[in-house]
Amino acid sequence: LLGARTPGFSPWLWEGRGGELGGLGARIPGFYLSPVAQHSWDILFTGVQGSKGIPNFFVLGQVDGLGVAYYDSTTLELSPTQDWMCQAVEPSYFRSKRQELLGYKEGFQRIMGRLLERVHTLQLRVGCSLRDDSPQAGVLQYAYDSQDFIGFDGQRGLWVAAVQPAVLSKRRWEADRPWCQFLQHYLQQEWDWCEKMLPHSLTSCLRPVPPEVSVSCRDAPDGSVTLSCHARGFYPRPIHVSWVRDEEDILAETDSSGILPNADSTYYTQSSLEISLQQDGHRYACRVEHTSLPEPTLIWGKEGGLSPCALLPPFPRASLPPFSPPQ
């Protein structure tokens, strides 16, 4: 089906209903991701072949990107990572899902055992989303070696190929209409789970956490200065950090670390701006926009000459400065 055309894929891997992966997908809820969705519930399945020192199968449950449950092939235990999960579901839920995950683990191990003799990763992402307190449609998505492969659209009952080699799989799977109809029915059951679990999680732990913002600067031998804006400990993940020069936005010349996770389920990001001698004499500030802040916040990092470079202290989350430069 695939192996003759795509290195790293085995011909049986994306077999239809009769294949191992097809049978696995038929028992798993759907995933829906939309840029307008307000909240989401995701389950991330990962199988690894050829790895040493790490579990070869692990599962992470997430609400809006926040880890709430974890399972791996070493402990064989499904454990909540947030206290509210124990209140949102009955203990029997974890027991039944633990048995279910054991079957998924065995299926993943059979699949990965037939891959080539090197490290490979097979991933399945499932879940649902909530918008205006109403669950949205679901799909399930498969990826191989971190690349999207194919997904199921629960609203239309169709498979969507993410890459050209998946087109043949799409045709074979859609030809099995009873299986597609079964998946649609299963996704409907998962929407009921979203209605029960997501509202509880939103009132229990997913309150926005404002970032702690600071600006530092570093002098270079050539006389230039690099300003760095640090936003620490914020939640949820989306944040916009930009630079302002003389109260006007700077659209280029910036370098970002991206949004990185912290161990406590919050996030961190850093944006840097290099200022040359030719750009001296301007005022520079870091602008931070986040759902936890009532308005965009400016942290002023430099006014006037480039040297010497002074390190500004961080502003506490509870006392962020107003949207105006210091006097």
SEGU-884396 format. One record per residue (C-alpha): x negated, y, z; residue number from 1; residue in three letters. Coordinates in pm, 1 decimal. Example, Ala and Ser with C-alpha at 12.3 -4.5 7.8 and 13.67 -1.06 7.14 Angstrom:
2
<ketor u="-1230.0" v="-450.0" w="780.0" seq="1" type="Ala"/>
<ketor u="-1367.0" v="-106.0" w="714.0" seq="2" type="Ser"/>
***
This chain:
327
<ketor u="0.0" v="0.0" w="0.0" seq="1" type="Leu"/>
<ketor u="-276.1" v="245.8" w="94.7" seq="2" type="Leu"/>
<ketor u="-613.2" v="78.2" w="138.1" seq="3" type="Gly"/>
<ketor u="-695.1" v="61.0" w="-231.6" seq="4" type="Ala"/>
<ketor u="-679.1" v="437.5" w="-262.5" seq="5" type="Arg"/>
<ketor u="-756.7" v="582.0" w="79.5" seq="6" type="Thr"/>
<ketor u="-1079.6" v="497.6" w="268.8" seq="7" type="Pro"/>
<ketor u="-1012.9" v="393.3" w="627.4" seq="8" type="Gly"/>
<ketor u="-655.4" v="277.9" w="568.3" seq="9" type="Phe"/>
<ketor u="-550.2" v="-87.0" w="561.5" seq="10" type="Ser"/>
<ketor u="-286.5" v="-186.5" w="303.8" seq="11" type="Pro"/>
<ketor u="-49.2" v="-320.1" w="572.5" seq="12" type="Trp"/>
<ketor u="-78.8" v="-26.2" w="809.5" seq="13" type="Leu"/>
<ketor u="221.9" v="172.3" w="692.4" seq="14" type="Trp"/>
<ketor u="435.3" v="-128.8" w="599.9" seq="15" type="Glu"/>
<ketor u="810.9" v="-80.5" w="619.2" seq="16" type="Gly"/>
<ketor u="1050.5" v="-229.6" w="871.4" seq="17" type="Arg"/>
<ketor u="882.5" v="-568.5" w="866.0" seq="18" type="Gly"/>
<ketor u="537.4" v="-426.7" w="949.4" seq="19" type="Gly"/>
<ketor u="409.6" v="-385.8" w="1303.3" seq="20" type="Glu"/>
<ketor u="402.6" v="-8.7" w="1291.1" seq="21" type="Leu"/>
<ketor u="746.7" v="8.0" w="1135.5" seq="22" type="Gly"/>
<ketor u="887.2" v="-207.9" w="1413.3" seq="23" type="Gly"/>
<ketor u="720.7" v="15.2" w="1671.7" seq="24" type="Leu"/>
<ketor u="863.4" v="331.1" w="1522.3" seq="25" type="Gly"/>
<ketor u="1213.6" v="186.2" w="1522.9" seq="26" type="Ala"/>
<ketor u="1213.5" v="185.3" w="1903.1" seq="27" type="Arg"/>
<ketor u="1067.2" v="530.1" w="1965.1" seq="28" type="Ile"/>
<ketor u="1248.8" v="866.4" w="1993.0" seq="29" type="Pro"/>
<ketor u="1206.9" v="1147.1" w="1744.0" seq="30" type="Gly"/>
<ketor u="998.1" v="1461.6" w="1743.3" seq="31" type="Phe"/>
<ketor u="1113.3" v="1803.1" w="1631.2" seq="32" type="Tyr"/>
<ketor u="888.1" v="2105.7" w="1597.9" seq="33" type="Leu"/>
<ketor u="1021.5" v="2441.7" w="1487.1" seq="34" type="Ser"/>
<ketor u="867.7" v="2789.0" w="1509.3" seq="35" type="Pro"/>
<ketor u="1200.3" v="2921.0" w="1641.0" seq="36" type="Val"/>
<ketor u="1251.5" v="2649.5" w="1903.9" seq="37" type="Ala"/>
<ketor u="1233.2" v="2783.4" w="2257.1" seq="38" type="Gln"/>
<ketor u="1128.0" v="2470.2" w="2444.7" seq="39" type="His"/>
<ketor u="1007.5" v="2123.9" w="2350.1" seq="40" type="Ser"/>
<ketor u="956.7" v="1774.2" w="2491.8" seq="41" type="Trp"/>
<ketor u="675.8" v="1575.4" w="2325.4" seq="42" type="Asp"/>
<ketor u="524.6" v="1232.3" w="2378.4" seq="43" type="Ile"/>
<ketor u="178.0" v="1185.8" w="2229.5" seq="44" type="Leu"/>
<ketor u="70.7" v="824.5" w="2163.9" seq="45" type="Phe"/>
<ketor u="-297.6" v="765.5" w="2080.8" seq="46" type="Thr"/>
<ketor u="-477.6" v="442.7" w="1994.6" seq="47" type="Gly"/>
<ketor u="-854.9" v="433.4" w="1948.1" seq="48" type="Val"/>
<ketor u="-1055.0" v="155.1" w="1782.3" seq="49" type="Gln"/>
<ketor u="-1429.4" v="112.8" w="1837.7" seq="50" type="Gly"/>
<ketor u="-1455.3" v="344.3" w="2139.4" seq="51" type="Ser"/>
<ketor u="-1651.6" v="264.0" w="2454.0" seq="52" type="Lys"/>
<ketor u="-1588.1" v="392.4" w="2802.8" seq="53" type="Gly"/>
<ketor u="-1238.4" v="532.0" w="2739.9" seq="54" type="Ile"/>
<ketor u="-893.5" v="366.4" w="2727.6" seq="55" type="Pro"/>
<ketor u="-803.7" v="237.6" w="2380.8" seq="56" type="Asn"/>
<ketor u="-440.7" v="341.2" w="2424.9" seq="57" type="Phe"/>
<ketor u="-296.8" v="633.5" w="2618.8" seq="58" type="Phe"/>
<ketor u="24.9" v="832.6" w="2627.2" seq="59" type="Val"/>
<ketor u="83.3" v="1190.4" w="2741.3" seq="60" type="Leu"/>
<ketor u="427.7" v="1342.7" w="2800.4" seq="61" type="Gly"/>
<ketor u="448.1" v="1720.9" w="2761.2" seq="62" type="Gln"/>
<ketor u="704.8" v="1995.7" w="2816.1" seq="63" type="Val"/>
<ketor u="612.6" v="2310.4" w="2622.5" seq="64" type="Asp"/>
<ketor u="255.6" v="2180.9" w="2608.0" seq="65" type="Gly"/>
<ketor u="238.7" v="2116.6" w="2984.7" seq="66" type="Leu"/>
<ketor u="143.3" v="1760.5" w="3080.1" seq="67" type="Gly"/>
<ketor u="419.6" v="1599.5" w="3289.8" seq="68" type="Val"/>
<ketor u="349.6" v="1223.4" w="3264.9" seq="69" type="Ala"/>
<ketor u="55.0" v="999.2" w="3175.2" seq="70" type="Tyr"/>
<ketor u="-6.4" v="632.2" w="3088.4" seq="71" type="Tyr"/>
<ketor u="-315.6" v="445.2" w="2968.3" seq="72" type="Asp"/>
<ketor u="-427.3" v="91.5" w="2892.1" seq="73" type="Ser"/>
<ketor u="-662.1" v="81.6" w="3191.6" seq="74" type="Thr"/>
<ketor u="-414.9" v="143.2" w="3474.9" seq="75" type="Thr"/>
<ketor u="-98.5" v="24.2" w="3292.7" seq="76" type="Leu"/>
<ketor u="91.8" v="272.0" w="3509.5" seq="77" type="Glu"/>
<ketor u="325.2" v="550.6" w="3398.0" seq="78" type="Leu"/>
<ketor u="267.0" v="835.7" w="3643.5" seq="79" type="Ser"/>
<ketor u="442.3" v="1174.2" w="3666.4" seq="80" type="Pro"/>
<ketor u="200.3" v="1465.6" w="3689.0" seq="81" type="Thr"/>
<ketor u="465.4" v="1717.5" w="3800.4" seq="82" type="Gln"/>
<ketor u="675.9" v="1678.8" w="4116.0" seq="83" type="Asp"/>
<ketor u="995.8" v="1786.8" w="3942.3" seq="84" type="Trp"/>
<ketor u="977.6" v="1483.0" w="3711.5" seq="85" type="Met"/>
<ketor u="1064.8" v="1261.8" w="4009.6" seq="86" type="Cys"/>
<ketor u="1374.1" v="1476.0" w="4067.6" seq="87" type="Gln"/>
<ketor u="1477.6" v="1493.8" w="3702.4" seq="88" type="Ala"/>
<ketor u="1486.4" v="1117.0" w="3640.9" seq="89" type="Val"/>
<ketor u="1562.6" v="803.7" w="3841.0" seq="90" type="Glu"/>
<ketor u="1277.5" v="573.1" w="3953.7" seq="91" type="Pro"/>
<ketor u="1423.3" v="307.0" w="3724.8" seq="92" type="Ser"/>
<ketor u="1332.3" v="529.1" w="3428.2" seq="93" type="Tyr"/>
<ketor u="960.9" v="498.3" w="3501.3" seq="94" type="Phe"/>
<ketor u="990.2" v="121.8" w="3553.5" seq="95" type="Arg"/>
<ketor u="1171.1" v="65.8" w="3224.9" seq="96" type="Ser"/>
<ketor u="939.4" v="295.7" w="3031.8" seq="97" type="Lys"/>
<ketor u="634.2" v="124.1" w="3180.3" seq="98" type="Arg"/>
<ketor u="752.1" v="-206.8" w="3032.2" seq="99" type="Gln"/>
<ketor u="826.0" v="-34.4" w="2703.3" seq="100" type="Glu"/>
<ketor u="480.6" v="122.3" w="2692.4" seq="101" type="Leu"/>
<ketor u="320.7" v="-217.0" w="2750.3" seq="102" type="Leu"/>
<ketor u="478.4" v="-334.3" w="2425.6" seq="103" type="Gly"/>
<ketor u="362.4" v="-19.3" w="2246.1" seq="104" type="Tyr"/>
<ketor u="8.6" v="-76.4" w="2375.7" seq="105" type="Lys"/>
<ketor u="1.7" v="-429.8" w="2238.1" seq="106" type="Glu"/>
<ketor u="134.2" v="-309.0" w="1903.0" seq="107" type="Gly"/>
<ketor u="-127.9" v="-34.8" w="1879.9" seq="108" type="Phe"/>
<ketor u="-405.8" v="-279.7" w="1971.9" seq="109" type="Gln"/>
<ketor u="-298.6" v="-522.7" w="1699.0" seq="110" type="Arg"/>
<ketor u="-296.7" v="-241.0" w="1446.6" seq="111" type="Ile"/>
<ketor u="-629.5" v="-93.0" w="1550.2" seq="112" type="Met"/>
<ketor u="-790.6" v="-438.9" w="1562.5" seq="113" type="Gly"/>
<ketor u="-742.6" v="-471.1" w="1186.6" seq="114" type="Arg"/>
<ketor u="-907.7" v="-143.7" w="1097.1" seq="115" type="Leu"/>
<ketor u="-1260.2" v="-104.9" w="969.3" seq="116" type="Leu"/>
<ketor u="-1561.9" v="-150.0" w="1198.5" seq="117" type="Glu"/>
<ketor u="-1593.7" v="209.3" w="1313.7" seq="118" type="Arg"/>
<ketor u="-1408.7" v="453.2" w="1535.0" seq="119" type="Val"/>
<ketor u="-1053.2" v="526.1" w="1417.9" seq="120" type="His"/>
<ketor u="-761.9" v="704.3" w="1582.4" seq="121" type="Thr"/>
<ketor u="-393.3" v="629.7" w="1527.4" seq="122" type="Leu"/>
<ketor u="-144.9" v="878.3" w="1671.6" seq="123" type="Gln"/>
<ketor u="231.5" v="897.2" w="1704.0" seq="124" type="Leu"/>
<ketor u="401.9" v="1214.8" w="1817.9" seq="125" type="Arg"/>
<ketor u="762.5" v="1203.5" w="1934.7" seq="126" type="Val"/>
<ketor u="996.5" v="1434.5" w="2122.9" seq="127" type="Gly"/>
<ketor u="1275.2" v="1689.0" w="2096.2" seq="128" type="Cys"/>
<ketor u="1336.7" v="2060.6" w="2142.0" seq="129" type="Ser"/>
<ketor u="1590.2" v="2286.7" w="2308.5" seq="130" type="Leu"/>
<ketor u="1721.1" v="2612.1" w="2166.2" seq="131" type="Arg"/>
<ketor u="1989.6" v="2815.4" w="2342.2" seq="132" type="Asp"/>
<ketor u="2049.9" v="2514.7" w="2571.6" seq="133" type="Asp"/>
<ketor u="2129.2" v="2292.6" w="2271.7" seq="134" type="Ser"/>
<ketor u="1905.1" v="2001.7" w="2157.0" seq="135" type="Pro"/>
<ketor u="1780.0" v="2026.5" w="1799.8" seq="136" type="Gln"/>
<ketor u="1732.4" v="1756.1" w="1538.0" seq="137" type="Ala"/>
<ketor u="1441.3" v="1513.5" w="1569.0" seq="138" type="Gly"/>
<ketor u="1179.2" v="1342.5" w="1361.1" seq="139" type="Val"/>
<ketor u="889.2" v="1110.4" w="1437.2" seq="140" type="Leu"/>
<ketor u="543.0" v="1178.8" w="1299.1" seq="141" type="Gln"/>
<ketor u="244.0" v="953.5" w="1237.6" seq="142" type="Tyr"/>
<ketor u="-119.2" v="1061.3" w="1199.8" seq="143" type="Ala"/>
<ketor u="-437.0" v="869.9" w="1120.2" seq="144" type="Tyr"/>
<ketor u="-783.2" v="998.2" w="1216.8" seq="145" type="Asp"/>
<ketor u="-625.3" v="1329.6" w="1322.9" seq="146" type="Ser"/>
<ketor u="-458.0" v="1388.1" w="985.5" seq="147" type="Gln"/>
<ketor u="-80.3" v="1403.5" w="936.2" seq="148" type="Asp"/>
<ketor u="45.5" v="1106.9" w="737.0" seq="149" type="Phe"/>
<ketor u="425.3" v="1072.3" w="737.0" seq="150" type="Ile"/>
<ketor u="722.8" v="1179.0" w="947.7" seq="151" type="Gly"/>
<ketor u="1092.4" v="1097.2" w="981.6" seq="152" type="Phe"/>
<ketor u="1353.0" v="1373.4" w="947.3" seq="153" type="Asp"/>
<ketor u="1633.9" v="1272.3" w="1181.8" seq="154" type="Gly"/>
<ketor u="1887.4" v="1519.2" w="1041.1" seq="155" type="Gln"/>
<ketor u="1865.9" v="1396.7" w="683.6" seq="156" type="Arg"/>
<ketor u="1756.7" v="1039.6" w="753.8" seq="157" type="Gly"/>
<ketor u="1460.1" v="1076.8" w="519.0" seq="158" type="Leu"/>
<ketor u="1084.9" v="1023.7" w="544.0" seq="159" type="Trp"/>
<ketor u="857.0" v="1318.0" w="462.8" seq="160" type="Val"/>
<ketor u="513.0" v="1236.7" w="321.5" seq="161" type="Ala"/>
<ketor u="238.3" v="1469.7" w="445.8" seq="162" type="Ala"/>
<ketor u="-21.4" v="1338.1" w="198.4" seq="163" type="Val"/>
<ketor u="0.7" v="1184.2" w="-147.8" seq="164" type="Gln"/>
<ketor u="-90.7" v="827.3" w="-34.9" seq="165" type="Pro"/>
<ketor u="218.3" v="830.9" w="189.9" seq="166" type="Ala"/>
<ketor u="461.8" v="871.9" w="-100.7" seq="167" type="Val"/>
<ketor u="478.0" v="497.5" w="-166.7" seq="168" type="Leu"/>
<ketor u="547.0" v="433.9" w="203.1" seq="169" type="Ser"/>
<ketor u="822.6" v="694.5" w="192.5" seq="170" type="Lys"/>
<ketor u="994.8" v="515.2" w="-96.7" seq="171" type="Arg"/>
<ketor u="973.0" v="172.5" w="66.8" seq="172" type="Arg"/>
<ketor u="1096.1" v="292.8" w="405.7" seq="173" type="Trp"/>
<ketor u="1386.1" v="494.3" w="262.3" seq="174" type="Glu"/>
<ketor u="1498.2" v="188.1" w="66.5" seq="175" type="Ala"/>
<ketor u="1573.9" v="22.4" w="401.6" seq="176" type="Asp"/>
<ketor u="1883.0" v="229.9" w="481.4" seq="177" type="Arg"/>
<ketor u="1994.8" v="25.7" w="787.5" seq="178" type="Pro"/>
<ketor u="1660.4" v="98.6" w="952.8" seq="179" type="Trp"/>
<ketor u="1683.9" v="472.2" w="877.0" seq="180" type="Cys"/>
<ketor u="2039.3" v="480.2" w="1012.4" seq="181" type="Gln"/>
<ketor u="1921.2" v="303.8" w="1327.4" seq="182" type="Phe"/>
<ketor u="1651.2" v="568.6" w="1374.8" seq="183" type="Leu"/>
<ketor u="1909.2" v="845.8" w="1337.8" seq="184" type="Gln"/>
<ketor u="2126.3" v="680.6" w="1602.6" seq="185" type="His"/>
<ketor u="1829.2" v="646.3" w="1834.2" seq="186" type="Tyr"/>
<ketor u="1738.1" v="1012.7" w="1792.4" seq="187" type="Leu"/>
<ketor u="2091.6" v="1106.6" w="1893.9" seq="188" type="Gln"/>
<ketor u="2036.9" v="921.4" w="2220.6" seq="189" type="Gln"/>
<ketor u="1713.3" v="1111.6" w="2276.4" seq="190" type="Glu"/>
<ketor u="1893.8" v="1444.8" w="2242.0" seq="191" type="Trp"/>
<ketor u="2096.5" v="1344.4" w="2548.2" seq="192" type="Asp"/>
<ketor u="1766.0" v="1302.6" w="2733.7" seq="193" type="Trp"/>
<ketor u="1659.4" v="1652.3" w="2627.1" seq="194" type="Cys"/>
<ketor u="1981.3" v="1801.0" w="2761.0" seq="195" type="Glu"/>
<ketor u="1917.6" v="1640.0" w="3099.7" seq="196" type="Lys"/>
<ketor u="1543.6" v="1684.1" w="3138.8" seq="197" type="Met"/>
<ketor u="1445.6" v="2014.5" w="2976.2" seq="198" type="Leu"/>
<ketor u="1678.5" v="2250.4" w="3168.2" seq="199" type="Pro"/>
<ketor u="1561.0" v="2093.9" w="3496.1" seq="200" type="His"/>
<ketor u="1197.8" v="2142.7" w="3402.4" seq="201" type="Ser"/>
<ketor u="1249.4" v="2504.5" w="3304.2" seq="202" type="Leu"/>
<ketor u="1395.0" v="2593.5" w="3644.3" seq="203" type="Thr"/>
<ketor u="1140.0" v="2386.4" w="3837.3" seq="204" type="Ser"/>
<ketor u="793.9" v="2466.7" w="3714.6" seq="205" type="Cys"/>
<ketor u="775.8" v="2642.2" w="3380.3" seq="206" type="Leu"/>
<ketor u="783.6" v="2997.6" w="3506.3" seq="207" type="Arg"/>
<ketor u="550.1" v="3231.5" w="3314.6" seq="208" type="Pro"/>
<ketor u="215.5" v="3298.5" w="3481.0" seq="209" type="Val"/>
<ketor u="50.0" v="3630.3" w="3384.1" seq="210" type="Pro"/>
<ketor u="-315.0" v="3631.5" w="3277.0" seq="211" type="Pro"/>
<ketor u="-599.4" v="3770.3" w="3481.3" seq="212" type="Glu"/>
<ketor u="-773.6" v="4001.5" w="3234.7" seq="213" type="Val"/>
<ketor u="-1124.5" v="4145.1" w="3242.9" seq="214" type="Ser"/>
<ketor u="-1366.2" v="4301.6" w="2994.9" seq="215" type="Val"/>
<ketor u="-1741.2" v="4241.5" w="3003.6" seq="216" type="Ser"/>
<ketor u="-2015.6" v="4370.0" w="2776.8" seq="217" type="Cys"/>
<ketor u="-2361.6" v="4260.0" w="2672.9" seq="218" type="Arg"/>
<ketor u="-2643.6" v="4474.1" w="2531.5" seq="219" type="Asp"/>
<ketor u="-2843.7" v="4342.5" w="2236.2" seq="220" type="Ala"/>
<ketor u="-3210.1" v="4426.2" w="2155.7" seq="221" type="Pro"/>
<ketor u="-3105.3" v="4610.0" w="1839.9" seq="222" type="Asp"/>
<ketor u="-2898.7" v="4856.4" w="2043.1" seq="223" type="Gly"/>
<ketor u="-2560.3" v="4707.5" w="1962.6" seq="224" type="Ser"/>
<ketor u="-2309.6" v="4601.0" w="2227.7" seq="225" type="Val"/>
<ketor u="-2075.0" v="4301.1" w="2241.3" seq="226" type="Thr"/>
<ketor u="-1751.4" v="4350.8" w="2433.6" seq="227" type="Leu"/>
<ketor u="-1574.1" v="4036.0" w="2555.3" seq="228" type="Ser"/>
<ketor u="-1213.6" v="4028.9" w="2673.2" seq="229" type="Cys"/>
<ketor u="-1127.3" v="3736.8" w="2902.7" seq="230" type="His"/>
<ketor u="-767.4" v="3629.5" w="2972.7" seq="231" type="Ala"/>
<ketor u="-755.6" v="3356.7" w="3239.1" seq="232" type="Arg"/>
<ketor u="-493.4" v="3141.2" w="3406.1" seq="233" type="Gly"/>
<ketor u="-185.4" v="3225.1" w="3195.6" seq="234" type="Phe"/>
<ketor u="118.8" v="3015.8" w="3103.9" seq="235" type="Tyr"/>
<ketor u="284.8" v="2947.1" w="2862.1" seq="236" type="Pro"/>
<ketor u="20.9" v="2901.6" w="2595.9" seq="237" type="Arg"/>
<ketor u="111.6" v="3166.3" w="2333.4" seq="238" type="Pro"/>
<ketor u="-81.8" v="3490.3" w="2385.8" seq="239" type="Ile"/>
<ketor u="-206.2" v="3769.5" w="2162.4" seq="240" type="His"/>
<ketor u="-539.1" v="3938.1" w="2237.8" seq="241" type="Val"/>
<ketor u="-659.6" v="4220.4" w="2014.3" seq="242" type="Ser"/>
<ketor u="-889.4" v="4522.6" w="2022.0" seq="243" type="Trp"/>
<ketor u="-807.6" v="4892.2" w="2004.3" seq="244" type="Val"/>
<ketor u="-1045.9" v="5168.9" w="1892.8" seq="245" type="Arg"/>
<ketor u="-940.0" v="5524.4" w="1971.5" seq="246" type="Asp"/>
<ketor u="-583.0" v="5395.6" w="2028.8" seq="247" type="Glu"/>
<ketor u="-571.4" v="5229.7" w="1684.2" seq="248" type="Glu"/>
<ketor u="-572.9" v="4855.1" w="1620.6" seq="249" type="Asp"/>
<ketor u="-887.2" v="4685.1" w="1492.3" seq="250" type="Ile"/>
<ketor u="-781.8" v="4416.3" w="1248.0" seq="251" type="Leu"/>
<ketor u="-1123.0" v="4261.8" w="1178.2" seq="252" type="Ala"/>
<ketor u="-1471.6" v="4229.7" w="1326.2" seq="253" type="Glu"/>
<ketor u="-1348.5" v="4013.9" w="1616.6" seq="254" type="Thr"/>
<ketor u="-1442.1" v="3663.0" w="1728.7" seq="255" type="Asp"/>
<ketor u="-1209.9" v="3440.5" w="1934.2" seq="256" type="Ser"/>
<ketor u="-1264.9" v="3124.8" w="2137.9" seq="257" type="Ser"/>
<ketor u="-911.7" v="3011.6" w="2063.5" seq="258" type="Gly"/>
<ketor u="-664.1" v="2921.0" w="2338.7" seq="259" type="Ile"/>
<ketor u="-819.4" v="2660.0" w="2568.0" seq="260" type="Leu"/>
<ketor u="-657.1" v="2450.6" w="2845.2" seq="261" type="Pro"/>
<ketor u="-753.3" v="2474.7" w="3212.2" seq="262" type="Asn"/>
<ketor u="-740.5" v="2183.9" w="3456.4" seq="263" type="Ala"/>
<ketor u="-439.0" v="2336.9" w="3636.0" seq="264" type="Asp"/>
<ketor u="-222.0" v="2338.3" w="3317.7" seq="265" type="Ser"/>
<ketor u="-279.0" v="2708.9" w="3255.4" seq="266" type="Thr"/>
<ketor u="-479.4" v="2849.4" w="2963.9" seq="267" type="Tyr"/>
<ketor u="-782.0" v="3065.9" w="2891.2" seq="268" type="Tyr"/>
<ketor u="-893.8" v="3267.6" w="2591.6" seq="269" type="Thr"/>
<ketor u="-1174.2" v="3506.3" w="2504.1" seq="270" type="Gln"/>
<ketor u="-1203.9" v="3762.1" w="2226.0" seq="271" type="Ser"/>
<ketor u="-1532.1" v="3938.3" w="2144.6" seq="272" type="Ser"/>
<ketor u="-1605.6" v="4255.0" w="1951.6" seq="273" type="Leu"/>
<ketor u="-1953.3" v="4362.1" w="1838.1" seq="274" type="Glu"/>
<ketor u="-2013.8" v="4738.2" w="1826.0" seq="275" type="Ile"/>
<ketor u="-2306.9" v="4869.0" w="1622.5" seq="276" type="Ser"/>
<ketor u="-2495.5" v="5194.4" w="1673.5" seq="277" type="Leu"/>
<ketor u="-2307.1" v="5341.1" w="1378.5" seq="278" type="Gln"/>
<ketor u="-1979.0" v="5286.7" w="1567.9" seq="279" type="Gln"/>
<ketor u="-2094.3" v="5470.0" w="1880.9" seq="280" type="Asp"/>
<ketor u="-1886.6" v="5752.3" w="2026.5" seq="281" type="Gly"/>
<ketor u="-1550.0" v="5571.9" w="2009.7" seq="282" type="His"/>
<ketor u="-1327.4" v="5438.9" w="2286.7" seq="283" type="Arg"/>
<ketor u="-1257.3" v="5065.7" w="2289.5" seq="284" type="Tyr"/>
<ketor u="-995.1" v="4863.9" w="2474.4" seq="285" type="Ala"/>
<ketor u="-864.4" v="4508.5" w="2484.6" seq="286" type="Cys"/>
<ketor u="-489.0" v="4468.2" w="2434.1" seq="287" type="Arg"/>
<ketor u="-315.8" v="4164.8" w="2585.5" seq="288" type="Val"/>
<ketor u="42.4" v="4062.4" w="2501.4" seq="289" type="Glu"/>
<ketor u="209.0" v="3772.9" w="2686.3" seq="290" type="His"/>
<ketor u="563.5" v="3674.7" w="2784.8" seq="291" type="Thr"/>
<ketor u="475.1" v="3723.8" w="3152.1" seq="292" type="Ser"/>
<ketor u="387.5" v="4091.4" w="3097.6" seq="293" type="Leu"/>
<ketor u="668.4" v="4350.0" w="3072.4" seq="294" type="Pro"/>
<ketor u="470.5" v="4540.4" w="2809.4" seq="295" type="Glu"/>
<ketor u="137.6" v="4511.3" w="2624.8" seq="296" type="Pro"/>
<ketor u="-154.1" v="4579.7" w="2857.9" seq="297" type="Thr"/>
<ketor u="-471.0" v="4769.8" w="2769.6" seq="298" type="Leu"/>
<ketor u="-798.6" v="4697.1" w="2949.7" seq="299" type="Ile"/>
<ketor u="-1050.8" v="4969.9" w="2863.0" seq="300" type="Trp"/>
<ketor u="-1402.6" v="4836.4" w="2817.7" seq="301" type="Gly"/>
<ketor u="-1607.2" v="5127.0" w="2684.9" seq="302" type="Lys"/>
<ketor u="-1578.9" v="5500.3" w="2652.1" seq="303" type="Glu"/>
<ketor u="-1849.8" v="5718.7" w="2506.0" seq="304" type="Gly"/>
<ketor u="-2209.7" v="5597.2" w="2459.0" seq="305" type="Gly"/>
<ketor u="-2312.1" v="5237.2" w="2412.7" seq="306" type="Leu"/>
<ketor u="-2577.2" v="5213.2" w="2684.9" seq="307" type="Ser"/>
<ketor u="-2607.4" v="5125.6" w="2960.4" seq="308" type="Pro"/>
<ketor u="-2342.1" v="4854.5" w="2947.7" seq="309" type="Cys"/>
<ketor u="-2127.0" v="4838.2" w="3261.0" seq="310" type="Ala"/>
<ketor u="-1936.5" v="4526.9" w="3363.8" seq="311" type="Leu"/>
<ketor u="-1576.9" v="4602.4" w="3456.2" seq="312" type="Leu"/>
<ketor u="-1412.5" v="4403.9" w="3739.1" seq="313" type="Pro"/>
<ketor u="-1114.3" v="4182.0" w="3658.1" seq="314" type="Pro"/>
<ketor u="-766.8" v="4321.1" w="3712.3" seq="315" type="Phe"/>
<ketor u="-555.0" v="4102.1" w="3945.5" seq="316" type="Pro"/>
<ketor u="-245.9" v="3951.0" w="3786.9" seq="317" type="Arg"/>
<ketor u="-18.3" v="4144.6" w="4020.4" seq="318" type="Ala"/>
<ketor u="-173.4" v="4485.1" w="3949.4" seq="319" type="Ser"/>
<ketor u="-245.9" v="4507.0" w="3579.4" seq="320" type="Leu"/>
<ketor u="-318.0" v="4863.7" w="3466.8" seq="321" type="Pro"/>
<ketor u="-56.3" v="5060.9" w="3275.2" seq="322" type="Pro"/>
<ketor u="-59.0" v="5100.1" w="2900.5" seq="323" type="Phe"/>
<ketor u="-282.5" v="5407.9" w="2906.4" seq="324" type="Ser"/>
<ketor u="-657.0" v="5481.3" w="2924.7" seq="325" type="Pro"/>
<ketor u="-810.5" v="5580.8" w="3258.8" seq="326" type="Pro"/>
<ketor u="-850.1" v="5952.1" w="3328.0" seq="327" type="Gln"/>
***
